[in-house]
Amino acid sequence: MDLGHELVGQSPSMVALREKIRVLLTREGRAQKLPPILLTGETGTGKGLVARVIHQSSSRSKAEFVEVNGAAIPEHLLESELFGYERGAFTDARHSKPGLLQVAHRGTLFLDEIGLLPLSLQAKLLKVLEDASVRRLGSTRSEPVELFIISATNEDLETAVRNRRFREDLYHRLAVITLALPPLRERGGDIELLAQTALARSCTKYSGPAKQLSPDALAALRAYRWPGNVRELNSVIERAVLLCPTPVIPVGALGLGATPEILASAPYGTADVDFDAFQRQRLSEALARTGWNISRTAAVLGVARNTVRARIARYGLRSPTEGDAATTDPRLGLATGGVVGADSTAPAGVTEGADVFPARAGVAPGQPTIAVVPFRVEGEDEARAYFGDGIVEDIVGALASLRDLRVISRSSTLRYRGATVDIRAMGRELRASYALSGSVRRSGARMRVSVELAETGGGAVIWASHFDGVSEDLFTLQDQIAMSVVGTLAPQVRDAELRRALRKRPESLEAYDCTLRGLAQLYVLTPHDFEEAHSWLEKAVALDPAYAMPYALLAIWHSIRVGQGWSSDRVADQAAVLRFATAAIARDSFDAIALAMCGHSKSILRYEFEEAMLLFDRALEASPSSAIAWIRSSPTYAYIGDPDEAIRRVEEGLRLSPFDPLVFLAHTALNLAHYVAGRYDEAVQWGRKALEENPSYTANLRLLAASLAAAGQEQAARDIGQALLEADPAFQVARFVATYAIRDPARQDQLTAHMRRAGLPG
């Protein structure tokens, strides 16, 4: 096989990679055996292609090439898929089946995403490699296997070893030879070569006429950062071939949100390009061409209107029509001239148009809405009730990740814990069409989980079942329940989508137990319970450093601590929100809570509004029914001057969690949005609701004081201002406004004036 034909590229890194593979294959020809190979590199760099090329070029090319993707197979199925099973090994094992290890006998086993392999299976895989034999589940004998192992990962396994997330002995077994695949952005001229190859392949694949890329399109491809690497490039080219009707593909047909309208002379091919300066220049040119029309600029750049506004703010751009009277904050670029109110959602001199990229819709018509009621824990005292809540938390998390279901937040169903629930009344209160309820009976290590799914209109049970197992089977039981619900209410959901929805599980059941205890006390909002929650969550992190959920909950914990006025160091706590949210994302990139908290932190701490909005989008892609993501994303849109979008997001969050214990956060966000819009009476209305729900929430007290003053209710504003000073005696208006996330100077001046009219000092 011609390696140069299969592994396209003339960059030094690709030439070196092909040479290493040639050397390995030459030695294999003499020894008839290849050592284990570990492929490293970012996602989309072509690790699967390299593995297949090595197999097809080796002496084993006529034997099986078996691929196992650790991310695509649910953890509870992975063991039986790898090792196989005998008849009767478990409930559904009606006949014997060889595992993938045996299928790959005398061939090649490709272990993709090896870093996601659970620790329990890492030990078993190591034994297979050491003994050259495999034992099926339910069998008493081992059978020989002879394998060539190629594994791949996009994470740093050495770091995973240090963090005890990956076994050191298995790492050394798998990484006898390591081949590093370079990211596409570091391959220089290979980008154009790969694009032309993909173009020819796509034209042939779809039996269409030959096409070519315009010079501007080639420049755009070279300048783009390619976070998805070669996989993304192939997708971009294939889409352009299918959708572009002309023989020459222009830059606009590529649909690169970050690169159309790029200068052909832009630098490319290196990792250290000043991308911010380059993007600023591109945005300036696009705005000039469209006469500073936001919608047309968004269409040219392939991004949303809010992204255009955020980038104008980020790069300090100003319309040439603003005039001498308008000044610009260099950090934000929003003009200070003009009235700040409902019509000031865009910088002065900027024109709006049709919304080319409308905001994400909340829920599709006819979408089934389900509420999952806290499960009863029978035969145990109230102190263990958190266990039933925890089972619900993970089921809700899985269901909320699916677009075909609308899931009421667990925070709002907690009010039904321990009560006799009238399904029909609950359905009316939550506007849910279905309800899932159940009970857990535990006896020592064994447990039975009984569940029923009912239609709330008439209370009819449409599905019921029970699941038996031991404590170690808990996560498997949760997944089975989630899959059964989806199969009943949304059978159109594909298996692959459902598998992605099932959450990453902790290695330690004790860590899971501690997380559930912390979660149960997190929202009690008494100082004692709140500190107890922190202790449980920190213990969970210590027990299982690879488990994402306690990190995400610690981010929420520090955020609540600041908002409640309990923090002795606001700056340190706000930094902790970002730190813990980032840590959770590193462990589970689909954790919607962590993504939302990280976005909120970037917005309020760093004023990185564009990055924050991208994180919110990721959160809602991962979990469209995440009330936290909807509500926490709202303030950012108010900060950048889009109060209507801010309101829409809060309202969607409230629909998903109408009885949330932290509902004052949503009502404070509505206070902020209406204040920014200049609708001061409505701002006061929502601020007063938040005050009733949580009188000590200082973030609301600040906004309510300003809203009352703006609405002409100065005595009431002074009363709220006094309450704020009692909660935060060191409060100073100028210091607060200087660091607040509203960066538009006109709005800053307005906020300062309103707060001082409320009697606040500084």
Residue pairs with C-beta under 8 A, 6 or more apart in sequence:
1 53
1 56
1 57
3 18
3 21
3 22
3 53
3 57
4 18
6 49
6 53
7 14
7 17
7 18
7 21
7 46
7 49
7 50
7 53
8 14
8 190
8 193
8 194
8 197
9 15
9 187
9 190
9 193
9 194
10 189
10 190
10 193
11 182
11 186
11 187
11 188
11 189
11 190
13 182
13 186
13 187
14 182
14 187
14 190
17 50
17 179
17 180
17 181
17 182
20 179
21 50
21 53
21 54
21 57
21 179
24 34
24 35
24 37
24 54
24 177
25 34
25 54
25 57
25 58
28 34
28 58
28 59
29 59
32 59
33 148
34 54
34 58
34 148
35 176
35 177
36 129
36 148
36 149
36 150
36 151
36 173
36 174
36 175
36 176
36 177
37 54
37 149
37 150
37 151
37 176
37 177
37 178
37 179
38 114
38 150
38 151
38 152
38 153
38 157
38 174
38 175
38 176
38 177
38 178
38 179
39 47
39 50
39 51
39 150
39 151
39 152
39 153
39 178
39 179
39 181
40 47
40 152
40 153
40 154
40 157
40 178
40 179
40 180
40 181
41 47
41 154
41 180
41 181
41 182
41 183
42 154
42 181
42 183
42 229
43 154
43 228
43 229
43 231
44 184
44 228
44 229
44 230
44 231
44 232
45 181
45 182
45 183
45 184
45 229
45 230
46 181
46 229
46 230
46 231
47 112
47 152
47 154
47 181
48 67
48 110
48 112
48 152
50 179
50 181
51 65
51 67
51 108
51 110
51 112
51 150
51 152
52 65
52 110
54 108
54 150
55 61
55 65
55 107
55 108
55 110
55 148
55 150
56 65
58 108
58 148
60 106
60 107
60 108
60 148
63 106
63 107
63 108
64 103
64 104
64 105
64 106
64 107
64 108
65 104
65 107
65 108
65 110
66 100
66 103
66 104
66 107
66 108
66 109
66 110
67 110
67 112
68 81
68 82
68 100
68 109
68 110
68 111
68 112
69 112
69 113
70 78
70 111
70 112
70 113
70 114
70 115
70 116
70 117
71 112
71 113
71 116
72 496
72 499
73 81
73 499
74 479
74 499
74 502
75 118
75 475
75 505
76 475
76 476
76 479
78 117
78 118
78 121
79 120
79 121
79 124
79 137
80 89
80 90
80 97
80 99
80 137
81 99
81 100
82 99
82 100
82 101
82 121
82 124
82 125
83 99
83 101
83 124
83 134
83 135
83 136
83 137
84 96
84 97
84 98
84 99
84 100
84 101
84 102
84 134
84 136
84 137
85 93
85 96
85 97
85 99
85 136
85 137
85 138
85 139
86 93
86 96
86 136
86 137
86 138
86 139
87 93
87 94
87 95
87 96
87 138
88 138
89 136
89 137
89 138
89 139
90 137
90 138
93 137
93 138
96 136
98 136
99 134
99 136
100 109
101 109
101 128
101 134
101 145
101 147
102 134
102 143
102 145
104 145
104 147
105 144
105 145
105 146
105 147
106 146
106 147
107 147
107 148
108 147
108 148
108 149
108 150
109 147
109 148
109 149
109 150
110 150
110 151
110 152
111 117
111 149
111 150
111 151
111 152
111 174
112 151
112 152
113 152
113 153
113 154
114 151
114 152
114 153
114 157
114 174
115 153
115 154
115 155
115 157
115 160
115 165
115 166
117 125
118 505
118 507
119 165
119 166
119 167
119 507
120 507
122 166
122 167
122 170
123 167
123 170
125 170
126 167
126 169
126 170
126 173
128 134
128 145
129 149
129 170
129 173
130 173
131 142
132 144
132 145
132 146
133 142
133 143
133 144
133 145
134 142
134 143
134 145
135 141
135 142
135 143
136 143
149 174
151 174
157 166
157 171
157 175
158 171
160 166
161 167
161 168
161 171
163 545
163 546
164 545
164 546
165 545
165 546
183 226
183 229
183 271
184 190
184 191
184 194
184 226
184 229
184 230
184 232
184 233
185 225
185 226
185 271
186 270
186 271
187 269
188 268
188 269
188 270
189 269
191 221
191 222
191 226
191 233
191 268
191 269
192 218
192 221
192 222
194 230
194 233
194 234
195 213
195 218
195 221
195 233
195 237
196 213
198 233
198 234
198 237
198 238
199 211
199 212
199 213
199 237
199 241
199 249
200 210
202 237
202 238
202 241
202 242
203 209
203 210
203 211
203 241
205 238
206 241
206 242
208 241
209 247
210 247
211 241
211 244
211 247
211 248
211 249
212 247
212 248
212 249
213 221
213 248
213 249
214 248
214 249
214 250
214 251
215 264
216 250
216 251
216 262
216 264
217 249
217 250
217 251
217 253
217 254
218 264
219 251
219 262
219 263
219 264
219 265
219 266
219 268
220 251
220 254
220 256
220 259
220 260
220 262
221 233
221 236
221 254
221 256
221 259
222 266
222 268
222 269
223 259
223 262
223 266
223 267
223 268
223 273
223 278
224 256
224 258
224 259
225 258
225 275
226 232
226 233
228 235
236 254
236 255
236 256
239 255
240 249
240 253
240 254
240 255
241 249
243 253
244 250
244 253
251 259
251 260
251 261
251 262
252 260
252 300
252 302
254 260
255 302
256 302
257 301
257 302
257 303
257 307
258 279
258 303
259 282
260 300
260 301
260 302
261 282
261 285
261 286
261 289
261 300
261 301
262 278
262 282
263 281
263 282
263 285
266 278
267 273
267 278
276 315
279 311
279 315
280 311
280 315
280 317
282 301
283 297
283 301
283 308
283 311
283 312
283 315
283 317
284 315
284 317
286 297
286 300
286 301
287 297
287 312
287 317
287 319
289 300
290 296
290 297
290 300
291 351
292 319
292 321
292 349
292 350
292 351
293 350
293 351
293 352
293 353
294 305
294 308
294 309
294 346
294 350
294 351
294 352
294 353
295 305
295 352
295 353
295 354
295 355
295 356
296 353
296 356
297 308
298 304
298 305
298 307
298 308
298 356
298 357
299 356
299 357
301 307
301 308
303 357
304 357
304 359
305 352
305 355
305 356
305 357
306 359
306 613
306 637
306 640
306 642
306 645
307 610
307 613
309 345
309 346
309 347
309 640
309 641
309 642
310 609
310 610
310 613
310 640
311 317
311 610
312 333
312 334
312 347
312 350
313 331
313 332
313 333
313 334
313 347
313 609
313 640
313 743
314 332
314 333
314 608
314 609
314 610
315 333
316 328
316 329
316 330
316 331
316 332
316 333
317 333
318 326
318 328
318 333
318 335
318 347
318 349
319 335
319 347
319 348
319 349
319 350
320 349
321 349
322 328
322 335
322 337
322 347
322 348
322 349
323 337
325 337
326 335
326 336
326 337
326 338
326 348
326 349
327 335
327 336
327 337
327 745
328 334
328 335
328 336
329 336
329 743
329 744
329 745
331 607
331 743
332 607
332 743
332 744
332 745
333 347
334 347
334 348
334 641
334 743
334 744
334 745
334 746
335 347
335 348
335 349
335 746
336 744
336 745
336 746
336 749
337 348
337 746
338 344
338 348
338 746
339 678
340 678
340 744
340 746
340 747
340 750
341 677
341 678
342 643
342 677
342 678
342 679
344 641
344 678
344 746
345 641
345 642
345 643
345 644
346 352
346 641
359 645
359 648
360 617
360 620
362 648
362 652
362 655
363 369
363 406
363 624
363 652
363 655
364 403
367 404
367 405
367 406
368 404
368 405
368 406
368 433
368 434
368 489
368 490
369 405
369 406
369 407
369 408
369 430
369 431
369 432
369 433
369 434
370 399
370 405
370 406
370 407
370 408
370 432
370 433
370 434
370 435
370 436
370 485
370 489
371 407
371 408
371 412
371 413
371 426
371 427
371 430
371 432
371 434
371 435
371 436
371 456
372 392
372 395
372 396
372 399
372 407
372 408
372 410
372 413
372 435
372 436
372 437
373 392
373 413
373 416
373 417
373 421
373 426
373 435
373 436
373 437
373 438
374 385
374 388
374 389
374 392
374 410
374 413
374 414
374 416
374 417
374 418
375 388
375 389
375 391
375 392
375 437
375 438
375 439
375 440
375 449
375 451
376 388
376 418
376 438
376 439
376 440
377 384
377 385
377 387
377 388
377 439
377 440
377 442
378 439
378 440
378 441
378 442
379 441
379 442
379 443
380 387
380 442
382 418
385 417
385 418
385 520
386 516
386 517
386 519
386 520
387 440
387 442
387 513
387 516
388 417
388 439
388 440
389 410
389 414
389 417
389 516
389 519
389 520
390 512
390 515
390 516
390 519
390 520
391 438
391 440
391 449
391 474
391 478
392 410
392 413
393 410
393 516
393 519
394 475
394 478
394 503
395 436
395 478
395 481
395 482
395 485
396 407
396 409
396 410
397 503
397 623
398 478
398 479
398 482
398 498
398 501
398 502
398 503
399 405
399 407
399 482
399 485
399 486
399 501
399 625
400 407
400 592
400 623
400 624
400 625
400 626
401 500
401 501
401 590
401 592
401 622
401 623
401 624
401 625
402 486
402 490
402 493
402 497
402 498
402 501
402 624
403 624
404 486
404 490
404 492
404 493
405 486
405 489
405 490
405 625
406 624
406 625
406 656
407 625
407 656
408 430
408 432
408 625
408 656
408 657
408 658
409 625
409 627
409 628
409 656
409 657
409 660
411 523
411 627
411 657
411 659
411 660
411 661
411 662
412 430
412 627
412 656
412 657
412 658
412 659
412 660
413 430
413 659
414 523
414 659
414 661
415 659
416 426
421 435
421 437
423 435
423 437
423 454
423 456
423 459
424 456
424 457
424 458
424 459
426 432
426 435
426 456
427 433
427 434
427 435
427 456
427 457
428 456
429 658
429 659
430 658
430 659
431 655
431 658
432 456
433 455
433 456
433 457
434 453
434 454
434 455
434 456
434 462
434 489
435 453
435 454
435 456
436 451
436 452
436 453
436 454
436 481
436 485
437 451
437 452
437 454
438 449
438 450
438 451
438 452
438 481
439 449
439 450
440 447
440 448
440 449
440 450
441 447
441 448
441 450
445 470
445 471
445 472
446 468
446 469
446 470
446 471
447 468
447 469
447 470
447 471
447 474
448 466
448 467
448 468
449 466
449 467
449 469
449 477
449 481
450 464
450 465
450 466
450 467
451 464
451 465
451 466
451 467
451 481
451 484
452 461
452 463
452 464
452 465
453 461
453 462
453 463
453 464
453 485
453 488
453 489
454 460
454 461
454 462
455 462
462 488
463 484
463 485
463 488
465 484
467 477
467 480
467 481
469 476
469 477
471 509
472 509
474 509
474 512
475 505
479 502
482 498
482 501
482 502
483 498
486 493
486 498
500 590
503 549
503 588
504 547
504 548
504 587
504 588
505 512
506 512
506 515
506 540
506 544
506 546
506 547
506 549
507 544
507 546
507 547
508 543
508 544
508 547
510 543
511 539
511 540
511 541
511 543
511 544
511 547
511 550
512 540
512 544
512 547
514 536
514 537
514 539
514 540
514 543
514 550
515 536
515 537
515 540
515 547
515 549
515 550
515 553
517 533
517 536
518 532
518 533
518 534
518 535
518 536
518 537
518 540
518 550
518 553
519 533
519 553
520 533
521 529
521 530
521 532
521 533
521 536
522 530
522 533
522 537
522 553
522 556
522 557
522 560
523 661
523 662
524 530
524 533
525 560
525 564
525 661
525 694
527 566
530 557
530 560
530 561
530 564
530 566
533 553
533 557
534 554
534 557
537 550
537 553
537 554
537 557
538 550
538 554
540 547
540 549
540 550
541 547
541 550
541 551
541 554
546 587
547 587
548 584
548 585
548 587
548 588
548 591
548 594
549 584
549 588
549 591
551 580
551 581
551 583
551 584
551 587
551 594
552 580
552 581
552 584
552 591
552 593
552 594
552 597
553 593
554 576
554 580
555 576
555 577
555 578
555 580
555 581
555 584
555 593
555 594
555 597
555 598
555 601
556 593
556 597
556 628
558 567
558 573
558 574
558 576
558 577
558 580
559 573
559 574
559 577
559 597
559 600
560 662
561 567
561 573
562 570
562 573
562 574
562 577
563 665
563 697
563 698
563 699
564 694
564 696
564 697
564 698
565 696
565 697
565 698
565 727
565 728
567 573
574 601
574 604
574 605
575 605
577 597
577 600
577 601
578 598
578 601
578 602
578 605
580 594
580 597
581 594
581 595
581 597
581 598
581 601
582 594
582 598
584 591
584 593
584 594
585 591
585 594
585 595
585 598
588 594
590 622
590 623
591 622
592 619
592 620
592 622
592 623
592 626
592 628
592 629
593 619
593 626
593 628
593 629
595 615
595 616
595 618
595 619
595 622
595 629
596 615
596 616
596 619
596 626
596 628
596 629
596 632
596 633
597 628
597 632
598 615
599 611
599 612
599 613
599 614
599 615
599 616
599 619
599 632
599 633
599 636
600 612
600 632
600 633
600 635
600 636
602 608
602 611
602 612
602 615
603 609
603 612
603 635
603 636
603 639
603 741
604 635
604 741
607 741
607 743
609 636
609 639
609 640
612 633
612 636
613 633
613 636
613 637
616 629
616 632
616 633
616 636
619 626
619 629
619 633
620 626
620 629
620 630
620 633
623 629
625 656
626 656
627 653
627 654
627 656
627 657
627 660
628 653
629 653
630 649
630 650
630 652
630 653
630 656
631 649
631 650
631 653
631 654
631 657
631 665
631 666
631 669
632 665
633 649
634 646
634 647
634 649
634 650
634 653
634 666
634 669
634 670
634 672
634 673
635 646
635 669
635 672
635 741
636 646
636 741
637 643
637 645
637 646
637 649
637 673
638 646
638 669
638 672
638 673
638 676
638 742
639 741
639 742
639 743
641 676
641 744
641 747
643 673
643 674
643 676
643 677
644 673
644 677
646 669
646 672
646 673
646 676
647 670
647 673
647 674
650 666
650 669
650 670
650 673
653 666
654 660
654 663
654 666
657 663
660 666
663 693
664 689
664 690
664 693
664 694
664 697
664 700
667 686
667 687
667 689
667 690
667 693
667 700
668 686
668 687
668 690
668 697
668 699
668 700
668 703
670 682
670 683
670 686
671 683
671 684
671 686
671 687
671 690
671 700
671 703
671 704
671 707
672 683
672 703
673 683
674 680
674 682
674 683
674 686
674 707
675 683
675 703
675 706
675 707
675 710
676 742
676 747
680 707
680 710
680 711
681 711
683 703
683 707
683 710
683 711
684 704
684 707
684 708
684 711
684 713
687 700
687 703
687 704
687 707
687 708
688 704
690 697
690 700
690 704
691 697
691 700
691 701
691 704
691 720
694 700
695 723
696 727
698 724
698 727
698 728
701 720
701 723
701 724
701 727
702 724
702 731
702 736
702 755
704 720
705 717
705 720
705 721
705 724
705 754
705 755
705 758
705 760
706 717
706 751
706 754
706 755
706 758
707 754
708 714
708 716
708 717
708 720
708 758
709 717
709 754
709 755
709 757
709 758
710 750
710 754
714 757
714 758
717 754
717 757
717 758
717 759
718 758
718 759
720 758
721 755
721 758
721 759
721 760
722 759
724 731
724 760
725 731
725 760
725 761
731 760
731 761
731 762
732 761
732 762
733 752
733 755
733 756
733 760
733 761
733 762
734 752
734 762
735 762
736 755
736 762
737 748
737 751
737 752
737 755
740 748
740 751
742 748
742 751
